[in-house]
């Protein structure tokens, strides 16, 4: 599990983990913010992933002929943080559903 954390990129995975801690704290102290923090997690990761894809496209443009297996490996690694962000967002939705008053 720690290996996936490192492969996903220590900066973005650390930022997402801090946002997860904020989400759990908000579930306890500020329930109205749970959904917004979940959305912030998704936006943070999408911006980071788009930045990474832009940098990868620049490298491919400079190098020219890049093997498809190398590109596929880079895509696989870039999706690690996206999966983590989606799991955090799903947790925010579950927490939000549990906090809503019953009918």
GUVEXDREN-197729 format. One record per atom (N, C-alpha, C): atom name; residue number from 1; z, y, x. Coordinates in steps of 0.02 Angstrom, whole numbers, plus 50000, padded with zeros to 5 digits. Atoms other than C-alpha are relative to their C-alpha. Example, Ala and Ser with C-alpha at 12.3 -4.5 7.8 and 13.67 -1.06 7.14 Angstrom:
GUVEXDREN-197729
+-------+-----+-------+-------+-------+
: atomo : num :    c3 :    c2 :    c1 :
+-------+-----+-------+-------+-------+
:     N :   1 : 50000 : 49941 : 50045 :
:    CA :   1 : 50390 : 49775 : 50615 :
:     C :   1 : 50000 : 50060 : 50045 :
:     N :   2 : 49997 : 49941 : 49958 :
:    CA :   2 : 50357 : 49947 : 50684 :
:     C :   2 : 50037 : 50055 : 49961 :
+-------+-----+-------+-------+-------+
This chain:
GUVEXDREN-197729
+-------+-----+-------+-------+-------+
: atomo : num :    c3 :    c2 :    c1 :
+-------+-----+-------+-------+-------+
:     N :   1 : 50000 : 49941 : 50041 :
:    CA :   1 : 50000 : 50000 : 50000 :
:     C :   1 : 50000 : 50063 : 50044 :
:     N :   2 : 49999 : 49943 : 49955 :
:    CA :   2 : 50041 : 50119 : 50142 :
:     C :   2 : 49933 : 50009 : 50035 :
:     N :   3 : 50066 : 49998 : 49969 :
:    CA :   3 : 49873 : 50073 : 50219 :
:     C :   3 : 49951 : 50039 : 49955 :
:     N :   4 : 50042 : 49962 : 50046 :
:    CA :   4 : 49785 : 50139 : 50063 :
:     C :   4 : 50018 : 50074 : 50000 :
:     N :   5 : 49978 : 49931 : 49996 :
:    CA :   5 : 49889 : 50297 : 50074 :
:     C :   5 : 49968 : 50034 : 50061 :
:     N :   6 : 50030 : 49971 : 49940 :
:    CA :   6 : 49826 : 50326 : 50251 :
:     C :   6 : 49924 : 50004 : 49995 :
:     N :   7 : 50073 : 50000 : 50007 :
:    CA :   7 : 49646 : 50279 : 50210 :
:     C :   7 : 49977 : 50055 : 49953 :
:     N :   8 : 50019 : 49948 : 50048 :
:    CA :   8 : 49643 : 50399 : 50062 :
:     C :   8 : 50003 : 50070 : 50028 :
:     N :   9 : 49992 : 49933 : 49969 :
:    CA :   9 : 49685 : 50544 : 50177 :
:     C :   9 : 50071 : 50024 : 49992 :
:     N :  10 : 49929 : 49983 : 50004 :
:    CA :  10 : 49861 : 50593 : 50221 :
:     C :  10 : 50013 : 50067 : 49966 :
:     N :  11 : 49988 : 49935 : 50031 :
:    CA :  11 : 49841 : 50774 : 50165 :
:     C :  11 : 49996 : 49996 : 49924 :
:     N :  12 : 50008 : 50000 : 50073 :
:    CA :  12 : 49775 : 50743 : 49990 :
:     C :  12 : 50049 : 49952 : 49968 :
:     N :  13 : 49953 : 50048 : 50030 :
:    CA :  13 : 49884 : 50590 : 49960 :
:     C :  13 : 50071 : 50029 : 50001 :
:     N :  14 : 49935 : 49967 : 49999 :
:    CA :  14 : 50037 : 50691 : 50013 :
:     C :  14 : 50005 : 50054 : 49946 :
:     N :  15 : 50001 : 49949 : 50052 :
:    CA :  15 : 49988 : 50834 : 49898 :
:     C :  15 : 50007 : 49968 : 49931 :
:     N :  16 : 49996 : 50035 : 50064 :
:    CA :  16 : 49963 : 50712 : 49754 :
:     C :  16 : 50070 : 49970 : 49989 :
:     N :  17 : 49932 : 50027 : 50006 :
:    CA :  17 : 50132 : 50631 : 49790 :
:     C :  17 : 50050 : 50054 : 49983 :
:     N :  18 : 49956 : 49944 : 50017 :
:    CA :  18 : 50218 : 50801 : 49786 :
:     C :  18 : 49990 : 50019 : 49927 :
:     N :  19 : 50013 : 49984 : 50071 :
:    CA :  19 : 50132 : 50835 : 49620 :
:     C :  19 : 50029 : 49946 : 49954 :
:     N :  20 : 49968 : 50053 : 50039 :
:    CA :  20 : 50193 : 50665 : 49558 :
:     C :  20 : 50075 : 50011 : 49994 :
:     N :  21 : 49929 : 49985 : 50002 :
:    CA :  21 : 50371 : 50712 : 49604 :
:     C :  21 : 50013 : 50059 : 49953 :
:     N :  22 : 49993 : 49943 : 50047 :
:    CA :  22 : 50348 : 50878 : 49513 :
:     C :  22 : 49991 : 49977 : 49928 :
:     N :  23 : 50011 : 50027 : 50067 :
:    CA :  23 : 50283 : 50781 : 49363 :
:     C :  23 : 50062 : 49965 : 49974 :
:     N :  24 : 49940 : 50036 : 50020 :
:    CA :  24 : 50436 : 50669 : 49359 :
:     C :  24 : 50058 : 50049 : 49989 :
:     N :  25 : 49948 : 49949 : 50010 :
:    CA :  25 : 50550 : 50820 : 49379 :
:     C :  25 : 49988 : 50038 : 49935 :
:     N :  26 : 50017 : 49964 : 50061 :
:    CA :  26 : 50458 : 50910 : 49239 :
:     C :  26 : 50014 : 49957 : 49939 :
:     N :  27 : 49985 : 50044 : 50056 :
:    CA :  27 : 50478 : 50758 : 49127 :
:     C :  27 : 50074 : 50003 : 49982 :
:     N :  28 : 49928 : 49997 : 50010 :
:    CA :  28 : 50664 : 50778 : 49149 :
:     C :  28 : 50022 : 50070 : 49978 :
:     N :  29 : 49975 : 49932 : 50011 :
:    CA :  29 : 50685 : 50968 : 49148 :
:     C :  29 : 49954 : 50044 : 49957 :
:     N :  30 : 50048 : 49956 : 50037 :
:    CA :  30 : 50525 : 51047 : 49075 :
:     C :  30 : 49945 : 49957 : 49969 :
:     N :  31 : 50048 : 50047 : 50030 :
:    CA :  31 : 50437 : 50923 : 48959 :
:     C :  31 : 49934 : 50032 : 49980 :
:     N :  32 : 50063 : 49967 : 50021 :
:    CA :  32 : 50307 : 51051 : 48904 :
:     C :  32 : 49950 : 50004 : 50057 :
:     N :  33 : 50045 : 49994 : 49942 :
:    CA :  33 : 50234 : 51053 : 49079 :
:     C :  33 : 49971 : 49934 : 50023 :
:     N :  34 : 50021 : 50066 : 49976 :
:    CA :  34 : 50202 : 50866 : 49095 :
:     C :  34 : 49925 : 49993 : 49999 :
:     N :  35 : 50073 : 50007 : 50005 :
:    CA :  35 : 50023 : 50869 : 49033 :
:     C :  35 : 49964 : 50047 : 50048 :
:     N :  36 : 50032 : 49951 : 49956 :
:    CA :  36 : 49980 : 51025 : 49132 :
:     C :  36 : 50003 : 49978 : 50073 :
:     N :  37 : 49995 : 50024 : 49931 :
:    CA :  37 : 50044 : 50950 : 49294 :
:     C :  37 : 49953 : 49941 : 50010 :
:     N :  38 : 50048 : 50055 : 49995 :
:    CA :  38 : 49942 : 50793 : 49258 :
:     C :  38 : 49929 : 50025 : 50009 :
:     N :  39 : 50067 : 49971 : 49992 :
:    CA :  39 : 49787 : 50900 : 49238 :
:     C :  39 : 49992 : 50033 : 50068 :
:     N :  40 : 50002 : 49969 : 49933 :
:    CA :  40 : 49830 : 50994 : 49398 :
:     C :  40 : 49986 : 49947 : 50053 :
:     N :  41 : 50012 : 50055 : 49953 :
:    CA :  41 : 49832 : 50827 : 49489 :
:     C :  41 : 49926 : 49983 : 50001 :
:     N :  42 : 50072 : 50016 : 50003 :
:    CA :  42 : 49656 : 50788 : 49428 :
:     C :  42 : 49957 : 50054 : 50032 :
:     N :  43 : 50039 : 49944 : 49973 :
:    CA :  43 : 49589 : 50960 : 49471 :
:     C :  43 : 50007 : 50003 : 50076 :
:     N :  44 : 49988 : 49999 : 49927 :
:    CA :  44 : 49669 : 50956 : 49645 :
:     C :  44 : 49958 : 49946 : 50034 :
:     N :  45 : 50037 : 50054 : 49968 :
:    CA :  45 : 49591 : 50788 : 49684 :
:     C :  45 : 49925 : 50010 : 49994 :
:     N :  46 : 50072 : 49990 : 50007 :
:    CA :  46 : 49420 : 50831 : 49614 :
:     C :  46 : 49974 : 50054 : 50048 :
:     N :  47 : 50020 : 49948 : 49952 :
:    CA :  47 : 49412 : 50990 : 49719 :
:     C :  47 : 49998 : 49972 : 50070 :
:     N :  48 : 49997 : 50030 : 49933 :
:    CA :  48 : 49465 : 50892 : 49873 :
:     C :  48 : 49942 : 49952 : 50010 :
:     N :  49 : 50054 : 50049 : 49994 :
:    CA :  49 : 49338 : 50755 : 49838 :
:     C :  49 : 49932 : 50034 : 50005 :
:     N :  50 : 50063 : 49963 : 49995 :
:    CA :  50 : 49196 : 50879 : 49809 :
:     C :  50 : 49992 : 50032 : 50069 :
:     N :  51 : 50003 : 49972 : 49932 :
:    CA :  51 : 49240 : 50964 : 49974 :
:     C :  51 : 49980 : 49946 : 50050 :
:     N :  52 : 50017 : 50056 : 49956 :
:    CA :  52 : 49232 : 50796 : 50060 :
:     C :  52 : 49928 : 49977 : 49993 :
:     N :  53 : 50070 : 50019 : 50011 :
:    CA :  53 : 49066 : 50752 : 49981 :
:     C :  53 : 49952 : 50052 : 50029 :
:     N :  54 : 50041 : 49947 : 49971 :
:    CA :  54 : 48995 : 50920 : 50033 :
:     C :  54 : 49997 : 49993 : 50076 :
:     N :  55 : 49999 : 50010 : 49927 :
:    CA :  55 : 49051 : 50890 : 50213 :
:     C :  55 : 49960 : 49939 : 50020 :
:     N :  56 : 50038 : 50061 : 49984 :
:    CA :  56 : 48977 : 50714 : 50209 :
:     C :  56 : 49925 : 50013 : 49993 :
:     N :  57 : 50071 : 49984 : 50009 :
:    CA :  57 : 48811 : 50781 : 50143 :
:     C :  57 : 49975 : 50042 : 50059 :
:     N :  58 : 50020 : 49961 : 49941 :
:    CA :  58 : 48807 : 50907 : 50287 :
:     C :  58 : 49989 : 49956 : 50060 :
:     N :  59 : 50006 : 50045 : 49943 :
:    CA :  59 : 48835 : 50769 : 50414 :
:     C :  59 : 49938 : 49957 : 49994 :
:     N :  60 : 50060 : 50041 : 50011 :
:    CA :  60 : 48700 : 50659 : 50336 :
:     C :  60 : 49938 : 50042 : 50013 :
:     N :  61 : 50057 : 49956 : 49989 :
:    CA :  61 : 48582 : 50808 : 50340 :
:     C :  61 : 49988 : 50012 : 50074 :
:     N :  62 : 50006 : 49987 : 49928 :
:    CA :  62 : 48618 : 50841 : 50524 :
:     C :  62 : 49977 : 49939 : 50038 :
:     N :  63 : 50016 : 50061 : 49963 :
:    CA :  63 : 48609 : 50660 : 50581 :
:     C :  63 : 49931 : 49974 : 49980 :
:     N :  64 : 50065 : 50024 : 50023 :
:    CA :  64 : 48460 : 50612 : 50475 :
:     C :  64 : 50005 : 49931 : 49969 :
:     N :  65 : 50002 : 50068 : 50025 :
:    CA :  65 : 48448 : 50424 : 50458 :
:     C :  65 : 50069 : 49968 : 50006 :
:     N :  66 : 49933 : 50028 : 50002 :
:    CA :  66 : 48618 : 50355 : 50405 :
:     C :  66 : 49996 : 49933 : 49962 :
:     N :  67 : 50002 : 50064 : 50035 :
:    CA :  67 : 48642 : 50171 : 50360 :
:     C :  67 : 50035 : 50004 : 49932 :
:     N :  68 : 49972 : 50000 : 50067 :
:    CA :  68 : 48678 : 50139 : 50176 :
:     C :  68 : 50071 : 49971 : 49999 :
:     N :  69 : 49933 : 50029 : 49998 :
:    CA :  69 : 48829 : 50032 : 50220 :
:     C :  69 : 50053 : 50051 : 50021 :
:     N :  70 : 49954 : 49947 : 49979 :
:    CA :  70 : 48909 : 50182 : 50306 :
:     C :  70 : 50014 : 50048 : 49943 :
:     N :  71 : 49991 : 49956 : 50057 :
:    CA :  71 : 48881 : 50292 : 50154 :
:     C :  71 : 50043 : 49966 : 49947 :
:     N :  72 : 49961 : 50036 : 50049 :
:    CA :  72 : 48950 : 50157 : 50038 :
:     C :  72 : 50073 : 49994 : 50020 :
:     N :  73 : 49931 : 50003 : 49975 :
:    CA :  73 : 49105 : 50138 : 50147 :
:     C :  73 : 50035 : 50067 : 49991 :
:     N :  74 : 49971 : 49933 : 50010 :
:    CA :  74 : 49134 : 50326 : 50140 :
:     C :  74 : 50015 : 50013 : 49927 :
:     N :  75 : 49987 : 49992 : 50071 :
:    CA :  75 : 49118 : 50326 : 49951 :
:     C :  75 : 50060 : 49960 : 49978 :
:     N :  76 : 49943 : 50043 : 50017 :
:    CA :  76 : 49241 : 50182 : 49938 :
:     C :  76 : 50066 : 50033 : 50020 :
:     N :  77 : 49939 : 49967 : 49976 :
:    CA :  77 : 49369 : 50276 : 50041 :
:     C :  77 : 50014 : 50063 : 49960 :
:     N :  78 : 49989 : 49938 : 50037 :
:    CA :  78 : 49342 : 50437 : 49944 :
:     C :  78 : 50028 : 49987 : 49930 :
:     N :  79 : 49975 : 50016 : 50067 :
:    CA :  79 : 49383 : 50349 : 49780 :
:     C :  79 : 50074 : 49980 : 50000 :
:     N :  80 : 49930 : 50020 : 49997 :
:    CA :  80 : 49557 : 50297 : 49840 :
:     C :  80 : 50044 : 50055 : 49971 :
:     N :  81 : 49958 : 49945 : 50025 :
:    CA :  81 : 49632 : 50468 : 49807 :
:     C :  81 : 49985 : 50014 : 49926 :
:     N :  82 : 50017 : 49989 : 50071 :
:    CA :  82 : 49538 : 50482 : 49641 :
:     C :  82 : 50036 : 49949 : 49956 :
:     N :  83 : 49964 : 50051 : 50038 :
:    CA :  83 : 49614 : 50318 : 49581 :
:     C :  83 : 50074 : 50018 : 49996 :
:     N :  84 : 49929 : 49979 : 49999 :
:    CA :  84 : 49787 : 50380 : 49633 :
:     C :  84 : 50011 : 50058 : 49951 :
:     N :  85 : 49993 : 49943 : 50046 :
:    CA :  85 : 49759 : 50544 : 49539 :
:     C :  85 : 49993 : 49978 : 49927 :
:     N :  86 : 50007 : 50024 : 50069 :
:    CA :  86 : 49700 : 50452 : 49383 :
:     C :  86 : 50062 : 49962 : 49977 :
:     N :  87 : 49938 : 50035 : 50017 :
:    CA :  87 : 49855 : 50342 : 49388 :
:     C :  87 : 50056 : 50050 : 49985 :
:     N :  88 : 49949 : 49949 : 50012 :
:    CA :  88 : 49966 : 50496 : 49400 :
:     C :  88 : 49986 : 50035 : 49933 :
:     N :  89 : 50017 : 49969 : 50064 :
:    CA :  89 : 49871 : 50576 : 49254 :
:     C :  89 : 50016 : 49954 : 49942 :
:     N :  90 : 49983 : 50048 : 50053 :
:    CA :  90 : 49890 : 50417 : 49151 :
:     C :  90 : 50076 : 49998 : 49990 :
:     N :  91 : 49927 : 49999 : 50006 :
:    CA :  91 : 50077 : 50420 : 49189 :
:     C :  91 : 50022 : 50063 : 49962 :
:     N :  92 : 49982 : 49939 : 50036 :
:    CA :  92 : 50084 : 50600 : 49128 :
:     C :  92 : 49986 : 49994 : 49925 :
:     N :  93 : 50015 : 50010 : 50071 :
:    CA :  93 : 50000 : 50550 : 48965 :
:     C :  93 : 50051 : 49954 : 49967 :
:     N :  94 : 49950 : 50046 : 50027 :
:    CA :  94 : 50121 : 50406 : 48940 :
:     C :  94 : 50067 : 50036 : 49991 :
:     N :  95 : 49937 : 49963 : 50006 :
:    CA :  95 : 50271 : 50517 : 48975 :
:     C :  95 : 49996 : 50049 : 49942 :
:     N :  96 : 50008 : 49952 : 50055 :
:    CA :  96 : 50202 : 50647 : 48855 :
:     C :  96 : 50004 : 49966 : 49932 :
:     N :  97 : 49997 : 50037 : 50063 :
:    CA :  97 : 50178 : 50516 : 48718 :
:     C :  97 : 50071 : 49979 : 49984 :
:     N :  98 : 49931 : 50022 : 50011 :
:    CA :  98 : 50355 : 50453 : 48742 :
:     C :  98 : 50046 : 50058 : 49981 :
:     N :  99 : 49959 : 49942 : 50014 :
:    CA :  99 : 50425 : 50628 : 48730 :
:     C :  99 : 49987 : 50032 : 49932 :
:     N : 100 : 50016 : 49970 : 50065 :
:    CA : 100 : 50338 : 50673 : 48568 :
:     C : 100 : 50047 : 49973 : 49946 :
:     N : 101 : 49956 : 50023 : 50053 :
:    CA : 101 : 50446 : 50665 : 48413 :
:     C : 101 : 49964 : 49948 : 49956 :
:     N : 102 : 50027 : 50052 : 50043 :
:    CA : 102 : 50421 : 50515 : 48300 :
:     C : 102 : 49983 : 50029 : 49932 :
:     N : 103 : 50021 : 49978 : 50066 :
:    CA : 103 : 50337 : 50535 : 48132 :
:     C : 103 : 50052 : 49982 : 49948 :
+-------+-----+-------+-------+-------+
